[in-house]
Amino acid sequence: MSLGHACVDVYQGAVAALVPFFVAERAYSYAAASGIVLAASLLSSVVQPLFGALTDRWEMPWLLPLSALTAGSGVALSGVFGSYPLTLAAVAVSGIGVAAYHPEAARAARAVASGGNTGMGWFSLGGNVGFALAPLLVAAVIAMGGLHASPLLVVPAVAGAALCAAAVRASRVRAPAGRPTESSGRDDWPSFLRLSGAVVCRSVVFVGLSAFVSLYVRERVGGGDVAGTAALCVLYAGGAVGTVLGGRLADRYGRVAVVRRAYALTVLAVAGVVLVPGPAVYLFVALTSAGLYVPFSLHVTLGQDFLPGRVGTASGVTLGLTVSVGGLAAPALGALADTTSLRTALVPLVVLPALGGLLLRGLREPAPVRQSAPRLPVR
């Protein structure tokens, strides 16, 4: 499940990694380039709750390999079309694939992990590794033949579909009438909505930096594409450590306490990215990555425990909708950068983690929901 998650989330990271190449090869403005990020996020944001609601009613394991192929096909075609509208359509298709994958995958992973923070941390780690590898993969492919080489980016999707299919065969849950295992407990919508608001703030910061940190660091330190790609890799690679560390810290100190402190760290780290000159920007990008990723898997398990009767919906919102919805703010940041500067456009990203921290104040730790572990098929 974790490896399949890595292959799918390559395509969330790939869209942002392609932005500098669209700017260089097609002379897109910042606003036009950020529109590509918006296209990947918009349909994903709209359909994500639908897929979450569906997985609350029925198990759909077949959706995992299909969504992996859909996500990869859209990104693979994005560099083929010279037309801007067709490029937007291609990345929108990829966004739908990503949206379809996450609710069912998170529900299945939670069952396999028996609700544990560490287990969900490893599952989330897979996705973050995919994010981290995306800039390297995109840079390697584009170096071979420019944007017209983008069809090669479908390879992780094929691998992800195979991994997802293997995981489904190995750990399929036997549930009556094809319905997911039900959990006991009362849905706490007010707490879930406050958590979702905080995750939206985190999402805008993450997507905004994903879209523009590469261009920003190239302006600040020079070094061309290499310097920008390195900054994006640092931003994504922090997830490899931060996600698993978040699960371990939560087991010791509690999820809500860890999430609050991570948001506080993010405020200081993003301020450093925006204000501190020279190569030190890489250090603050790394600290920002830690602040953004430590609470990543904890958002998912908290949401599932706040809505124990709607685990699919909670997964779709915390792992999918509120992550992709950050792309809706990307055009506003791009337009601000066009009229002022990239540095000015990134200043609002300092405030948002503080707002997220305010939403988390007074939030109480929910009782973990007990779910029956999946039974392996008898052969």
C-alpha positions, 0 to 999 in steps of 0.5 A: 500500500505504501509503495503504491501510494508513492507511485500515485503521489508522484503525480501530485508532485509532478504538476508543480515540478513541471511549472518551471519548464512550462514557464521556460519552454512556453513562456507562460506568465506566473498566473498562467503557470499557477493555473496549471496547478489550479487545474490539477486541484480544482476537479480533484477538490470537487469530486473528492468528497463524492469518492469518500462518500462512496467508499463509506458505502461500498468497498471499491478495491478495483478503484486503486489501480484504475485511479493510479493509471488515470493520474499518470496518464493525465500528467504524461499527456500534459507536455504533448499538447501545445494548446494551453486549454488541452494542457489544463484538461490533461492535468485535470484528468490527473487530478481526478485520478488522485482524488479517486485514489485517496479515500479508498486507499486511506480506508484500506490502509487504516484497516491494515494498520489496525488504526495505529498512528505509526502504521498510517505514518508508513502509509503516508510516508509512501505518498511523501516519498512520491512527492519527493521523487517527482522533481527528480523524475520530471527533471530527468525526463524533460532533460531527455527531450523537453516537454514532449518527452512527458509520456515517459512519466506514465511509468510510475503509474503502471508500477503503481497499478500493479502494486495496488492490485497486488495489495488488494489481492493480499489483504482484501477485507471480507465485509458483508454485502461489500460494505466496509467494516463499520466503526462505533462512536459518535461523529464529532463534526465541529471538531472535524470542521476545525481540523479541516480548516487547519489542514486547508491552511497547511495546504495553501502553504504547501501548494504555494511553496510547491508551485513557486519555491523552485523559481524563488530560490533560483532568483535568490541564490542563482544556479538555474534549474539545478538550484530550483530543483534542489529546493523543491526536493528539499521541500518534498524530501522532509516528508520521508522523515517528518511523516514517520516521526510524526506518528512516533511523536504522537504515540508519546505526546498525543496527536493534537499536541504534536500537530499544534507545535508543528504549525508553530514551527511552520510559521517561523520556518516560512518566515525564514524562507521569505526573509533570510537571504542567500543559501540559508534559504535551503535550511528554512525550506527544510524546517518548513518541510518538517513543520508541514509533514510531521502532522500529515498522517496525524490529520488523517487519523484524527479526522477518522476518529472525529468521524468514526461512522464516515471513515471514507469521507474523513479520509477523502477530506483530510488526505485529499480535499484539503490537500488539493484545495490549496491549489485553488489559491495558486492563481491568486499567488501567481497574479500577485507575483506578476504584479509585485514579486515572488517574494511579496507573493509568498508573504501571506504564506507566513500568516496561514500556519498561525491561523491554522494553529488558532483553529486547533486551540482547544481541540481535544484528543479523540478516543481512537476508534476500534476497527476489526483487522482485515482477515486474509483470504484462506487459500 
